Amino acid sequence: MPIDNQPDAVILCGGQGTRLRSVLGDGPKSLAEVGGRPFLEILLDQLKTAGWRRVVLCTGYGSAALRQYFNSARSALEICFSEEHVPLGTGGALRNALPLLKTDMALVMNGDSYVSVNLADVHRHYLQRKTDVLMVVVPADTRTDAGAVAVDSLGRITGFAEKTKAADARFYNAGLYLIARPLLQAVPSGRPVSLEQELIPKWIDMGMHAYIHKGRLLDIGTPERLADASSFFEHLHRNRS
């Protein structure tokens, strides 16, 4: 069921996936087969189940393959494409998608990661906090290629270090956000901008909150993690059958 004051969803799926060339060839990472179907379909199903209706795909590398796939696939969601003609980075891709957004906030997801979270609950938390930007975080593990996040006792984000193993890190960035439109409008247009390295540090100073999720965070950034994600979703499918 659609949720009240529902934001458009934006999925960042323009990455080249160079670490997956050995298993993907030249295909876009977000179309990697996971549990018997393209990974991006798993994210779209998660959105549909949570009541979302409209999605903007930020594409770059492999955009033609993504368009071809979704022109032939049937979806209950309205899917729009925001294409980068030159690499714009994660923040630049969001700014490039702004003209396609019809809502005063956006739910932003990474096209190569899955968080087993209730998206509608994340949205409610965002509204209750009355914040301009909310980041979903998960308890830290041993990985070194995720952003380490410091969160205070009131749920405010007080520090962020991208792709480093901070010794005192309790949480990692799950790559899932709710962001108010004015913040996206303030992003410089027409040039590369990093969400993680340029925008998030500024937003923390403005007051940024965390949604702590103690469930699964899966990404498909390496062949090993792609295999792990496939095993997870195959097991999930068997249990639901």
C-alpha positions, 0 to 999 in steps of 0.5 A, a space after each residue: 500500500 502506498 505510504 503518506 507523503 511518499 518520496 520518490 526513490 532514487 537508485 544509484 546504479 552507474 558504477 562500473 563494477 571493475 572488481 566483478 569483471 571476471 564474473 560479469 564481463 562488460 555488463 552493469 553491476 546492478 544487473 548481476 544475477 543474484 539468486 536467479 534474477 538481476 540484483 536491481 529487481 531485488 531492490 525494486 521488489 523491496 520498494 514495491 513491497 514497502 508501498 513505493 510507486 516511483 523510482 529514478 535510476 541514476 545510470 552511467 556505465 551500462 545505461 543502454 543495457 539497463 534501458 533495454 532490460 526495463 523496456 522489455 520487463 514489466 514492472 508495477 513501478 514507474 521507472 525513470 532514467 537519469 543518465 550521466 553522459 560523463 561520470 558525475 560521482 554519487 553526489 553529482 548523479 543525485 543532482 543530475 536526477 533532481 529534475 525528474 524528482 516530483 517530491 520534496 524528499 528522496 529515498 536514496 539507495 545504492 544499486 549494488 547493496 541490499 539492506 534488510 530494513 523496513 523502508 516504510 519504517 525508515 521513512 516514518 523515523 525520518 519524519 519523526 526526527 524532523 531532519 533534512 537527512 537520515 542515514 541508515 547504519 548497521 553495526 560495524 564488522 571487519 570490512 574496510 571498504 565501508 564508511 565508519 559512522 559515529 552516532 551519539 546517544 540521541 541518534 545524531 551522527 557526529 562523525 564519518 570516515 569513508 572506506 576506512 576501518 576506524 578502531 572505535 567505529 560502532 556503525 557502518 554506512 548502509 548506503 541508504 538515505 532519506 534526503 530533503 530536496 533543498 539539500 540536493 538543490 544545493 549540490 553543484 551541478 555539471 561536475 563530479 561530486 562525491 556524496 560520501 566525501 563532500 556532502 555527508 561531512 557538510 550535512 553532519 555539521 547541519 544536523 544529520 540523524 541515524 536509523 540504526 538497523 541490526 539486520 543484514 547489509 549485503 553488497 555485490 561489490 566483489 565476486 565473493 560478496 556476489 556469491 554470498 548474496 546469491 546464497 542468501 537470496 536463494 535460501 530466502 526464496 526456499 524458505 518462502 516457498 
